Amino acid sequence: MKKSAHKPLIGILGGTFNPIHFGHLRMAQELSEALNLNKVRFIPSANPPHKPTPLVTAEHRSAMVKLAIADNPLFELDDCELRRTGASYTIDTLQSLREELTENVSLVLFMGSDAFTKFNTWHRWQEIIDLCHIALVRRPLVANKAPLPNVLETFLRNHYTEDVNDLQDSSTGFVTMQSITPLDISSTAIRNALQYNHSARYLTPNNVLEYIDTHQLYHTTIT
């Protein structure tokens, strides 16, 4: 029986988390249930390669993540990118996780469907699927209906599965698509609200808002 060969399954949610919000948290919760994950690691990006480095430090962003996930035993903070110098490339993070966890664990990288349309621009993108699985998440209200580049259509066709058991039976190599509750919340909207002294209540946990207020983050500068 295949079930005896199932590997522990860890979800990987990376991002700037500038700041973390309920959209991130709800996505991680729903994916953990849909894919039978044992853990979800939240990995704040110190120096994101595809966008300007946030003016709010990685240490502050990491502290907010720690507060936001503190009451959920499925979630844990991984600060590996904060301990590295240079750009925070996903391939480097996955390689360090593989060294830590070995092939006895299956990793599932969470990725928005919008981000996937540019996946072929990522650093050493073709090697990523050899280190993990990918769970594509449909973003709410994404207007871009442009077709995928041919290289990504081929990639998806070669790796796609709708059987979540495949993610546990193998450590790497599969791509699946999941729908989640569409919460149209963004870190940008939260930063804008706070800059203009509007309330961000119900967009992010209260302890995160208290941290933001204590450290006077986002009140004068948008990153």
C-alpha positions as CSV (number, residue, x, y, z in Angstrom):
1,M,0.0,0.0,0.0
2,K,1.3,3.4,-0.9
3,K,0.1,5.0,2.3
4,S,3.0,3.4,4.2
5,A,5.5,5.2,2.0
6,H,4.0,8.7,2.5
7,K,6.6,11.3,3.6
8,P,6.1,14.2,6.0
9,L,4.9,17.2,4.0
10,I,6.1,20.7,4.8
11,G,4.7,23.8,3.1
12,I,6.9,26.7,2.3
13,L,5.5,30.2,2.2
14,G,8.0,32.9,1.3
15,G,7.5,36.6,0.9
16,T,8.4,40.0,2.1
17,F,5.5,40.0,4.6
18,N,5.5,43.8,4.6
19,P,3.4,43.3,6.7
20,I,2.0,39.8,7.0
21,H,-1.9,39.8,6.8
22,F,-4.9,37.5,7.0
23,G,-4.6,36.7,3.3
24,H,-1.3,35.0,3.9
25,L,-2.5,33.2,7.0
26,R,-5.8,32.0,5.5
27,M,-4.0,30.7,2.4
28,A,-1.5,28.7,4.6
29,Q,-4.3,27.3,6.7
30,E,-6.4,26.2,3.7
31,L,-3.5,24.7,1.9
32,S,-2.3,22.8,5.0
33,E,-5.8,21.2,5.1
34,A,-6.2,20.5,1.4
35,L,-2.7,19.0,1.0
36,N,-2.5,17.3,4.4
37,L,0.6,19.3,5.4
38,N,2.4,18.5,8.7
39,K,3.9,22.0,8.9
40,V,4.0,25.3,7.1
41,R,7.2,27.3,7.3
42,F,6.9,31.1,6.8
43,I,10.2,32.4,5.3
44,P,10.6,36.2,5.3
45,S,12.7,37.4,2.4
46,A,15.6,39.6,3.5
47,N,16.6,40.9,0.0
48,P,13.9,40.0,-2.5
49,P,15.4,39.8,-6.0
50,H,12.3,40.7,-8.0
51,K,11.4,43.9,-6.1
52,P,13.1,46.7,-4.2
53,T,14.3,45.8,-0.7
54,P,11.6,47.0,1.8
55,L,12.6,49.9,3.9
56,V,11.1,48.1,6.9
57,T,13.9,45.8,8.0
58,A,13.8,42.1,7.6
59,E,14.1,41.8,11.4
60,H,10.8,43.8,11.9
61,R,9.0,41.8,9.2
62,S,10.2,38.6,10.7
63,A,9.0,39.7,14.2
64,M,5.6,40.5,12.8
65,V,5.4,37.0,11.2
66,K,6.3,35.4,14.5
67,L,3.6,37.3,16.3
68,A,1.0,36.5,13.6
69,I,1.6,32.7,13.7
70,A,2.2,32.2,17.4
71,D,-1.1,30.6,18.2
72,N,-1.1,28.1,15.3
73,P,0.9,24.9,16.0
74,L,1.0,24.1,12.3
75,F,2.9,27.3,11.5
76,E,6.5,28.1,12.2
77,L,8.9,30.9,11.4
78,D,12.1,30.1,9.4
79,D,14.6,33.0,9.3
80,C,17.1,31.3,7.1
81,E,17.1,34.1,4.5
82,L,17.8,36.6,7.2
83,R,21.0,34.7,8.0
84,R,22.3,34.8,4.4
85,T,23.9,37.7,2.6
86,G,23.1,38.7,-0.9
87,A,19.8,38.3,-2.8
88,S,17.2,35.9,-1.3
89,Y,16.9,33.4,-4.1
90,T,14.4,30.7,-3.7
91,I,16.8,28.1,-5.1
92,D,19.3,28.8,-2.3
93,T,16.6,28.5,0.4
94,L,15.3,25.2,-1.0
95,Q,18.8,23.8,-1.1
96,S,19.4,24.8,2.5
97,L,16.1,23.2,3.5
98,R,17.0,20.0,1.6
99,E,20.4,19.8,3.5
100,E,18.5,20.2,6.7
101,L,15.5,17.9,6.1
102,T,17.0,15.3,3.6
103,E,14.9,13.5,1.0
104,N,12.7,11.9,3.7
105,V,10.5,15.0,3.7
106,S,8.4,16.4,0.9
107,L,8.5,20.2,0.4
108,V,5.7,22.2,-1.2
109,L,6.5,25.7,-2.3
110,F,3.4,27.9,-2.3
111,M,3.2,30.2,-5.4
112,G,0.5,32.6,-6.6
113,S,-0.7,31.9,-10.1
114,D,0.2,35.4,-11.1
115,A,3.8,34.8,-9.9
116,F,3.9,31.6,-11.9
117,T,3.5,33.5,-15.2
118,K,7.0,34.9,-14.6
119,F,8.4,31.8,-13.0
120,N,10.8,31.3,-16.0
121,T,12.6,34.6,-15.0
122,W,13.5,33.3,-11.5
123,H,17.1,32.5,-10.7
124,R,17.8,28.8,-11.8
125,W,14.1,28.3,-12.1
126,Q,14.4,24.9,-13.8
127,E,16.2,23.4,-10.9
128,I,13.5,24.4,-8.3
129,I,11.2,21.5,-9.2
130,D,14.0,19.1,-8.4
131,L,14.0,20.3,-4.8
132,C,10.3,20.6,-4.0
133,H,6.7,20.4,-5.3
134,I,4.8,23.6,-6.2
135,A,1.3,24.4,-5.1
136,L,-0.2,27.1,-7.4
137,V,-2.8,29.3,-5.7
138,R,-5.3,31.3,-7.7
139,R,-5.1,35.0,-6.6
140,P,-8.3,36.9,-6.0
141,L,-9.3,39.4,-8.7
142,V,-6.3,38.8,-11.0
143,A,-7.2,40.6,-14.2
144,N,-4.2,39.3,-16.2
145,K,-5.5,36.6,-18.5
146,A,-2.4,36.5,-20.7
147,P,-1.3,33.0,-21.8
148,L,1.6,31.3,-20.2
149,P,4.9,31.4,-22.0
150,N,5.3,28.2,-24.0
151,V,8.2,27.1,-21.8
152,L,5.9,27.3,-18.7
153,E,3.0,25.5,-20.5
154,T,5.4,22.7,-21.2
155,F,6.7,22.7,-17.6
156,L,3.2,22.6,-16.2
157,R,2.1,19.8,-18.6
158,N,5.2,17.7,-17.6
159,H,4.7,18.1,-13.8
160,Y,1.0,18.7,-13.1
161,T,-1.1,16.4,-10.9
162,E,-4.5,16.6,-9.3
163,D,-3.8,13.8,-6.9
164,V,-2.5,15.2,-3.6
165,N,-1.1,11.8,-2.6
166,D,1.6,12.3,-5.3
167,L,3.0,15.1,-3.1
168,Q,3.6,12.7,-0.3
169,D,4.7,9.7,-2.3
170,S,7.6,11.7,-3.9
171,S,9.8,14.3,-2.3
172,T,9.8,16.6,-5.4
173,G,8.7,17.0,-8.9
174,F,4.9,17.8,-9.0
175,V,2.8,20.9,-9.5
176,T,-0.8,21.2,-8.3
177,M,-3.4,23.9,-8.5
178,Q,-5.5,24.8,-5.5
179,S,-8.4,27.3,-5.0
180,I,-8.7,29.1,-1.7
181,T,-11.0,31.6,-0.1
182,P,-10.5,34.8,-2.1
183,L,-9.5,37.4,0.5
184,D,-8.6,40.6,-1.4
185,I,-6.1,41.9,1.1
186,S,-2.7,43.2,0.3
187,S,0.3,44.5,2.2
188,T,0.3,47.5,-0.1
189,A,-3.2,48.4,1.0
190,I,-2.3,48.1,4.7
191,R,0.7,50.3,4.3
192,N,-1.3,52.9,2.4
193,A,-4.0,52.9,5.1
194,L,-1.5,53.3,7.9
195,Q,0.4,56.1,6.1
196,Y,-2.9,58.1,6.0
197,N,-3.9,57.2,9.5
198,H,-6.7,54.9,8.4
199,S,-7.5,51.8,10.3
200,A,-6.0,48.4,9.2
201,R,-8.1,46.5,11.7
202,Y,-9.4,43.1,10.4
203,L,-6.7,43.1,7.7
204,T,-3.9,41.7,9.9
205,P,-3.8,40.3,13.5
206,N,-4.1,42.8,16.3
207,N,-0.8,41.9,17.8
208,V,0.8,42.8,14.4
209,L,-0.9,46.1,14.5
210,E,0.3,46.7,18.0
211,Y,3.8,45.9,16.9
212,I,3.5,48.3,14.0
213,D,2.3,51.1,16.3
214,T,4.9,50.5,18.9
215,H,7.7,50.7,16.4
216,Q,6.1,53.4,14.3
217,L,6.3,51.4,11.0
218,Y,4.6,52.5,7.8
219,H,3.3,55.8,9.1
220,T,5.5,58.0,6.9
221,T,7.0,55.9,4.2
222,I,5.6,53.4,1.7
223,T,8.0,50.8,0.4
